[in-house]
Amino acid sequence: MTGKELLVRLDSSLAEEIFVKLYGQVGVETARQRYASLIEEILRDTPDWFPRNEFSEVHGDLRIFTAAGRTELGGNHTDHNRGKVLAASIQLDSVAIAAPRQDKKVFFRSTGYPDVLVDLSDLSMKNGEKGTTEALVRGIAAEFAARGAPVGGFTVNAASTVLPGSGLSSSAAVEVLFGRIFDCLYGEGKRSALEIAQIGQKAENVYFGKPCGLMDQTACASGGAVAIDFGDLEHPRVNRIDFDLASAGFALCVVDTRGSHADLTPDYAAIPAEMKAVAAFFGKTVLREIDDEMVRTHAAEIRQAAGDRALLRALHFFNENRRVDTMLSALEKMNAASGGEAKKAALESFLGLVNKSGDSSWELLQNVYSPKNPVRQEVATALALTRDFLEKNCGGKGACRVHGGGFAGTIQVYLPLDTLDSYRAQMEICFGPKSATVLRIRPIGAAEISF
């Protein structure tokens, strides 16, 4: 479809229906303007946007792609020890207007970021590209080629609303966006969300140089809420489930505490390392290969071999794994409930588990502040203020927990819709303007959109 045709289709009833699914009714007009802006930039056809003296012309129709950011609902720091997680796609996303090219080059422009140009005629890993978007593009293309899929070039004009550094997986969203573009332009769009996620993870691990797990990419690609069991890394089990908080009268949001992530790499690395040290005590690689009864029986020896914190973090892993199963069960009961009281009871059960997950992360996992800098405790402060707010303004209804990696960054909060404005105002007093962001779990992950 041409750009002019797409602009006309943005006002169609089908476009509105899709936008409601992606962004909710309140986000429809903003989405129209956002998509129209990306298309109009292409139609201007100026050297500033598309320098024809450097790039061969695109061919074929313009096509629209989206990839969701994600929020972690349960399973804090369990995936790296082959545990279980519960996560969900959110309305904050990366959107791309793409067209195939006649050559093997990828030209990627994303608002607010430097342009990216990658020549896919060479798919070998480049050490100089480590940590760059170029590495992700080349790595994803290389993985498609390794799987026997055709690979071609494309030109993209993109923009993202996934907040960087917020624990909402802006990088994973871009990875699965690239994967879905390659798949739909050259592979007939047949690959599953899980395979797209695995391709993105492989590129991030090998070409980008970051040893990430698979949770972020899977949640960004899948849509809805997903329970993921990493017991078998090659074939993780993914159970997708709908989750509509607004219909139950609750809002979900994250609060950016504006803490610095600088110098936190050793803190993040210590968590999987200490968990694996407990597994190594039993001659195993990860905690999933043992059970918590073994750990409790040998607690004294583990303390001597790996330390008290390693023991506590191992106990968190086992408790959190069980909690993910129970959280999934609560959501299934909530969806199956025919009456309001049954749905309310299931939601209350789920929120109670969210609080327990938060307690475990704070007390056992110990990732709410860095032990190197105990005077800076932004995440703990946000949790304490939120607990106080929920008790005083919501009758104790709601939940909160550290979100993502921890030590700095964001917390996750569930609270009644009618208290949302006052809660956001309180958080902004402490952490600054726009520190609280409302999330909506959307049913579409990484996909091509057709109006």
BALUM-911182 format. One record per residue (C-alpha): residue in one letter; x negated, y, z negated. Coordinates in steps of 0.25 Angstrom, whole numbers, always signed. Each point is the difference from the previous one (the first is absolute). Layout:
N
[rec A [X Y Z]]
...
***
This chain:
451
[rec M [+0 +0 +0]]
[rec T [-5 +14 +3]]
[rec G [-3 +10 -10]]
[rec K [+12 +9 +4]]
[rec E [+9 -12 +0]]
[rec L [-5 -4 -14]]
[rec L [+4 +15 -5]]
[rec V [+14 -2 +5]]
[rec R [+1 -14 -7]]
[rec L [-4 +6 -13]]
[rec D [+14 +6 -1]]
[rec S [+7 -13 +3]]
[rec S [+8 -8 -10]]
[rec L [-9 -11 +1]]
[rec A [-12 +8 -4]]
[rec E [+8 +5 -12]]
[rec E [+3 -14 -4]]
[rec I [-15 -4 +1]]
[rec F [-4 +12 -8]]
[rec V [+10 -2 -11]]
[rec K [-6 -14 -1]]
[rec L [-14 +5 -1]]
[rec Y [+1 +13 -8]]
[rec G [+14 +0 -6]]
[rec Q [+11 +10 +4]]
[rec V [-7 +12 -6]]
[rec G [-12 -3 +8]]
[rec V [+7 +0 +14]]
[rec E [-2 +14 +4]]
[rec T [-14 +1 -5]]
[rec A [-4 -13 +8]]
[rec R [+6 +6 +13]]
[rec Q [-8 +12 -1]]
[rec R [-13 -8 -3]]
[rec Y [+2 -9 +11]]
[rec A [+4 +11 +10]]
[rec S [-13 +8 -4]]
[rec L [-9 -12 +3]]
[rec I [+7 -2 +14]]
[rec E [+0 +15 +3]]
[rec E [-15 +1 -2]]
[rec I [-2 -11 +10]]
[rec L [+9 +7 +10]]
[rec R [-8 +13 -1]]
[rec D [-10 -8 +7]]
[rec T [-11 +10 -4]]
[rec P [-15 -3 +0]]
[rec D [+0 +3 -15]]
[rec W [+9 -13 -2]]
[rec F [-4 -8 +12]]
[rec P [-14 +3 +6]]
[rec R [+2 -6 +14]]
[rec N [-15 +3 +3]]
[rec E [-4 -11 -10]]
[rec F [+12 -10 +0]]
[rec S [+6 -7 +11]]
[rec E [+15 +2 +2]]
[rec V [+10 -9 -8]]
[rec H [+10 -8 +8]]
[rec G [+14 -5 -4]]
[rec D [+10 +6 -9]]
[rec L [-2 +6 -14]]
[rec R [+4 -10 -11]]
[rec I [+2 +3 -15]]
[rec F [-6 -8 -12]]
[rec T [+2 +1 -15]]
[rec A [-8 -7 -11]]
[rec A [+5 +2 -15]]
[rec G [-8 +4 -12]]
[rec R [+2 -10 -12]]
[rec T [+2 +0 -14]]
[rec E [-4 -11 -10]]
[rec L [+12 -4 -9]]
[rec G [-7 -11 -7]]
[rec G [-13 -9 -1]]
[rec N [-10 +11 -3]]
[rec H [-14 -5 +3]]
[rec T [+4 -14 +3]]
[rec D [-2 -2 +15]]
[rec H [-16 -1 -1]]
[rec N [+1 -12 -8]]
[rec R [+11 -7 +9]]
[rec G [+11 +5 -9]]
[rec K [+14 +5 +3]]
[rec V [+5 +14 +3]]
[rec L [+13 +7 +3]]
[rec A [-1 +12 +9]]
[rec A [+9 +8 +9]]
[rec S [+0 +9 +13]]
[rec I [+4 +14 -3]]
[rec Q [+5 +12 +9]]
[rec L [-13 +7 +0]]
[rec D [-7 -5 +13]]
[rec S [-9 +2 +12]]
[rec V [+7 +3 +13]]
[rec A [-7 -1 +14]]
[rec I [+5 +4 +13]]
[rec A [-9 -10 +9]]
[rec A [-2 -3 +15]]
[rec P [-9 -11 +6]]
[rec R [-12 +5 +8]]
[rec Q [-6 -5 +13]]
[rec D [-14 -2 -7]]
[rec K [-5 -7 -12]]
[rec K [+0 +13 -9]]
[rec V [+8 +3 -12]]
[rec F [+2 +15 -3]]
[rec F [+7 +2 -13]]
[rec R [+4 +14 -5]]
[rec S [+6 +1 -14]]
[rec T [+5 +14 -6]]
[rec G [-11 +5 -10]]
[rec Y [-11 -10 +4]]
[rec P [-11 +0 +10]]
[rec D [+3 -7 +14]]
[rec V [-4 -14 +2]]
[rec L [-6 -6 +13]]
[rec V [-3 -14 +1]]
[rec D [-5 -8 +12]]
[rec L [+5 -14 -1]]
[rec S [-9 -5 +11]]
[rec D [-9 -3 -12]]
[rec L [+6 -7 -12]]
[rec S [-12 -3 -7]]
[rec M [-1 +5 -15]]
[rec K [-8 +14 -1]]
[rec N [-7 +2 -13]]
[rec G [+1 +15 +2]]
[rec E [+15 +0 +1]]
[rec K [+2 -7 -14]]
[rec G [+10 +8 -8]]
[rec T [+7 +7 +12]]
[rec T [+13 -1 +8]]
[rec E [-9 -4 +12]]
[rec A [-4 -13 -7]]
[rec L [+14 -3 -3]]
[rec V [+5 +2 +14]]
[rec R [-12 -9 +6]]
[rec G [+2 -10 -11]]
[rec I [+14 -2 +2]]
[rec A [-2 -1 +15]]
[rec A [-11 -10 -2]]
[rec E [+9 -9 -9]]
[rec F [+11 +0 +11]]
[rec A [-10 -4 +10]]
[rec A [-5 -11 -9]]
[rec R [+14 -5 -1]]
[rec G [+1 -1 +15]]
[rec A [+9 +13 +2]]
[rec P [-3 +10 +11]]
[rec V [-5 +13 -4]]
[rec G [+2 +13 +7]]
[rec G [-2 +15 -3]]
[rec F [+11 +10 -4]]
[rec T [+1 +15 -3]]
[rec V [+7 +4 -13]]
[rec N [+6 +13 -7]]
[rec A [+3 -4 -14]]
[rec A [+3 +6 -14]]
[rec S [+1 -6 -14]]
[rec T [+8 +4 -12]]
[rec V [-7 -11 -8]]
[rec L [-7 +8 -11]]
[rec P [-15 -3 +0]]
[rec G [-6 -4 -13]]
[rec S [+13 -3 -6]]
[rec G [+0 -15 -1]]
[rec L [+11 -1 +11]]
[rec S [-10 -6 +10]]
[rec S [-2 +10 +11]]
[rec S [-11 -8 +6]]
[rec A [+7 -13 +1]]
[rec A [+12 +7 +6]]
[rec V [-10 +5 +11]]
[rec E [-5 -14 +2]]
[rec V [+13 -7 +2]]
[rec L [+4 +12 +9]]
[rec F [-12 -3 +9]]
[rec G [+4 -15 -1]]
[rec R [+14 +2 +4]]
[rec I [-4 +9 +12]]
[rec F [-10 -10 +6]]
[rec D [+10 -11 -2]]
[rec C [+12 +7 +7]]
[rec L [-8 +7 +11]]
[rec Y [-8 -13 +4]]
[rec G [+5 -12 -8]]
[rec E [+15 +1 +2]]
[rec G [+3 +4 -15]]
[rec K [+1 -15 -4]]
[rec R [-10 +0 -12]]
[rec S [+6 +0 -14]]
[rec A [-1 +10 -11]]
[rec L [-10 -9 -7]]
[rec E [-9 -2 +12]]
[rec I [+0 +15 +2]]
[rec A [-4 +1 -14]]
[rec Q [-11 -10 +1]]
[rec I [-6 +6 +12]]
[rec G [-1 +14 -7]]
[rec Q [-6 -7 -13]]
[rec K [-11 -7 +9]]
[rec A [-3 +14 +7]]
[rec E [-1 +7 -14]]
[rec N [-8 -11 -6]]
[rec V [-10 -2 +11]]
[rec Y [-1 +12 +9]]
[rec F [+4 +11 -10]]
[rec G [-8 -7 -11]]
[rec K [+10 +0 -11]]
[rec P [+3 -13 -7]]
[rec C [+15 +2 -2]]
[rec G [+11 -10 -3]]
[rec L [+12 -2 +9]]
[rec M [+11 +6 -9]]
[rec D [+0 +14 +6]]
[rec Q [+1 -4 +15]]
[rec T [+10 -11 -2]]
[rec A [+10 +10 -8]]
[rec C [-3 +11 +11]]
[rec A [+3 -9 +11]]
[rec S [+12 -8 -6]]
[rec G [+11 +9 -3]]
[rec G [+9 -1 -13]]
[rec A [-6 -6 -13]]
[rec V [-9 -11 +2]]
[rec A [-5 -11 -10]]
[rec I [-13 -5 +4]]
[rec D [-7 -12 -5]]
[rec F [-15 -1 +3]]
[rec G [-2 -14 -5]]
[rec D [-4 -4 +15]]
[rec L [-8 +12 +5]]
[rec E [+2 -5 +15]]
[rec H [+15 -2 -1]]
[rec P [+5 +9 -12]]
[rec R [+15 -2 -3]]
[rec V [+8 +13 +3]]
[rec N [+14 +1 -5]]
[rec R [+7 +12 +5]]
[rec I [+12 +6 -8]]
[rec D [+9 +12 +1]]
[rec F [-1 +10 -11]]
[rec D [+9 +12 -1]]
[rec L [-2 +8 -13]]
[rec A [+8 +12 +4]]
[rec S [+13 -8 +1]]
[rec A [-2 -4 -15]]
[rec G [-2 +15 -4]]
[rec F [-15 +0 -1]]
[rec A [-12 +7 +6]]
[rec L [-14 -5 +3]]
[rec C [-11 +10 +0]]
[rec V [-15 +1 -2]]
[rec V [-7 +11 -7]]
[rec D [-14 +4 +5]]
[rec T [-8 +3 -13]]
[rec R [-10 +8 +9]]
[rec G [-12 -8 -7]]
[rec S [-13 -2 +7]]
[rec H [-3 -13 +7]]
[rec A [-15 +3 +0]]
[rec D [-9 -10 -6]]
[rec L [+11 -10 -3]]
[rec T [-6 -11 +9]]
[rec P [-7 -7 -11]]
[rec D [+13 +0 -9]]
[rec Y [+8 -6 +12]]
[rec A [-10 -10 +3]]
[rec A [-1 -5 -15]]
[rec I [+14 -5 +0]]
[rec P [-1 -11 +11]]
[rec A [-14 -3 -5]]
[rec E [+4 -2 -14]]
[rec M [+12 -8 +4]]
[rec K [-9 -9 +8]]
[rec A [-10 -1 -11]]
[rec V [+11 -7 -8]]
[rec A [+3 -9 +11]]
[rec A [-15 -3 +2]]
[rec F [+0 -5 -15]]
[rec F [+8 -11 +5]]
[rec G [-8 -2 +13]]
[rec K [+11 +6 +8]]
[rec T [+0 +13 +10]]
[rec V [+12 +7 -4]]
[rec L [+10 +0 -11]]
[rec R [+11 -7 +9]]
[rec E [-8 -13 -1]]
[rec I [+2 -1 -15]]
[rec D [+12 +2 -10]]
[rec D [+1 +9 -12]]
[rec E [+1 -11 -10]]
[rec M [-14 -4 +4]]
[rec V [-4 +15 -3]]
[rec R [+7 +0 -13]]
[rec T [-7 -13 -5]]
[rec H [-14 +5 +4]]
[rec A [+2 +14 -4]]
[rec A [-11 +1 -10]]
[rec E [-10 -6 +10]]
[rec I [+5 +10 +11]]
[rec R [-2 +11 -9]]
[rec Q [-14 -4 -2]]
[rec A [-3 -3 +15]]
[rec A [+8 +12 +7]]
[rec G [+4 +9 -11]]
[rec D [+13 +5 -7]]
[rec R [+5 +8 +12]]
[rec A [-2 -11 +10]]
[rec L [+9 -9 -9]]
[rec L [+11 +11 -1]]
[rec R [+0 +3 +15]]
[rec A [+1 -15 +2]]
[rec L [+12 -1 -9]]
[rec H [+6 +12 +8]]
[rec F [-1 -8 +13]]
[rec F [+7 -12 -5]]
[rec N [+12 +9 -7]]
[rec E [+1 +8 +13]]
[rec N [+1 -11 +9]]
[rec R [+12 -6 -8]]
[rec R [+6 +14 -1]]
[rec V [+0 +1 +16]]
[rec D [+8 -12 +1]]
[rec T [+10 +5 -11]]
[rec M [+1 +13 +7]]
[rec L [+3 -6 +13]]
[rec S [+11 -8 -7]]
[rec A [+6 +12 -6]]
[rec L [+0 +7 +14]]
[rec E [+7 -12 +6]]
[rec K [+11 +0 -11]]
[rec M [+2 +15 +2]]
[rec N [+2 -2 +15]]
[rec A [+9 -12 -2]]
[rec A [+8 +6 -11]]
[rec S [+15 +3 +4]]
[rec G [+3 +9 -12]]
[rec G [-5 +13 -5]]
[rec E [-4 -6 -14]]
[rec A [-7 -12 +6]]
[rec K [-8 +9 +9]]
[rec K [-3 +10 -12]]
[rec A [-5 -12 -9]]
[rec A [-9 -5 +11]]
[rec L [-6 +14 +3]]
[rec E [-2 +2 -15]]
[rec S [-8 -13 -1]]
[rec F [-8 +4 +12]]
[rec L [-3 +14 -7]]
[rec G [-4 -7 -13]]
[rec L [-10 -9 +8]]
[rec V [-6 +13 +7]]
[rec N [-2 +6 -14]]
[rec K [-7 -13 -5]]
[rec S [-9 +0 +13]]
[rec G [-4 +14 -4]]
[rec D [-3 -4 -15]]
[rec S [-8 -11 +5]]
[rec S [-8 +8 +10]]
[rec W [-3 +11 -12]]
[rec E [-3 -10 -11]]
[rec L [-6 -12 +7]]
[rec L [-5 +4 +14]]
[rec Q [-4 +13 -6]]
[rec N [+0 +8 +13]]
[rec V [+7 +13 -4]]
[rec Y [-13 +8 -3]]
[rec S [-15 -2 +3]]
[rec P [-8 -4 -12]]
[rec K [-11 +8 +5]]
[rec N [+8 +13 -2]]
[rec P [+10 -2 -11]]
[rec V [+4 +15 -1]]
[rec R [+6 -1 +13]]
[rec Q [+13 -8 -1]]
[rec E [+10 +6 +10]]
[rec V [+7 -14 +3]]
[rec A [+2 -3 -15]]
[rec T [+5 +14 -2]]
[rec A [+10 -1 +12]]
[rec L [+5 -13 -6]]
[rec A [+1 +5 -14]]
[rec L [+8 +13 +5]]
[rec T [+9 -9 +8]]
[rec R [+3 -10 -11]]
[rec D [+4 +12 -9]]
[rec F [+9 +6 +12]]
[rec L [+7 -14 +2]]
[rec E [+2 -1 -15]]
[rec K [+5 +14 -2]]
[rec N [+8 +3 +13]]
[rec C [+4 -14 +5]]
[rec G [+3 -8 -12]]
[rec G [-12 -9 +2]]
[rec K [+5 -4 +14]]
[rec G [-10 +0 +10]]
[rec A [-15 -5 +1]]
[rec C [-14 +4 +3]]
[rec R [-13 -6 +3]]
[rec V [-14 +3 +6]]
[rec H [+0 -1 +15]]
[rec G [-10 -7 +8]]
[rec G [-15 +0 -4]]
[rec G [+1 +9 -12]]
[rec F [-10 +7 -8]]
[rec A [+5 +13 +8]]
[rec G [+11 +3 +10]]
[rec T [+14 -3 -2]]
[rec I [+11 -6 -9]]
[rec Q [+13 -6 +5]]
[rec V [+13 +4 -6]]
[rec Y [+15 -5 +0]]
[rec L [+10 +9 -5]]
[rec P [+15 +3 +1]]
[rec L [+3 +9 +12]]
[rec D [+6 +11 -8]]
[rec T [-13 +2 -8]]
[rec L [-9 +1 +12]]
[rec D [-1 +15 +1]]
[rec S [-3 +3 -14]]
[rec Y [-10 -11 +0]]
[rec R [-7 +5 +12]]
[rec A [+0 +14 -6]]
[rec Q [-7 -5 -13]]
[rec M [-11 -8 +8]]
[rec E [-3 +12 +8]]
[rec I [-2 +9 -12]]
[rec C [-11 -10 -4]]
[rec F [-6 -5 +13]]
[rec G [+4 +11 +10]]
[rec P [+9 +3 +11]]
[rec K [+5 -12 +8]]
[rec S [-6 -10 -9]]
[rec A [+12 -9 -1]]
[rec T [+5 -6 +14]]
[rec V [+13 -8 +1]]
[rec L [-2 -13 +7]]
[rec R [+11 -8 +8]]
[rec I [-2 -14 +3]]
[rec R [+3 -2 +15]]
[rec P [+3 -13 +8]]
[rec I [-9 +3 +11]]
[rec G [-16 -2 -1]]
[rec A [-8 +1 +12]]
[rec A [+8 +0 +13]]
[rec E [+2 +6 +14]]
[rec I [+13 +9 +0]]
[rec S [+9 +1 +12]]
[rec F [+11 +10 +1]]
***
